[in-house]
């Protein structure tokens, strides 16, 4: 984000790590880890998190199973 007056010069850096393991051609498990650091007047808010953080950094984790039918 390159902020303007409306965004109050807010910017964010985000990194994501995803691991995927396949059990078979149709079934896999995955894990995601997301870290975000905001600067400016804003708070960090990762899209899969339920709300903004209370500060400038936020971490979210997600695990799941994928199965193709």
HELIX and SHEET records of a PDB file:
SHEET    1   A 3 UNK A  11  UNK A  22  0                                        
SHEET    2   A 3 UNK A  27  UNK A  39 -1                                        
SHEET    3   A 3 UNK A  57  UNK A  67 -1                                        
END                                                                             
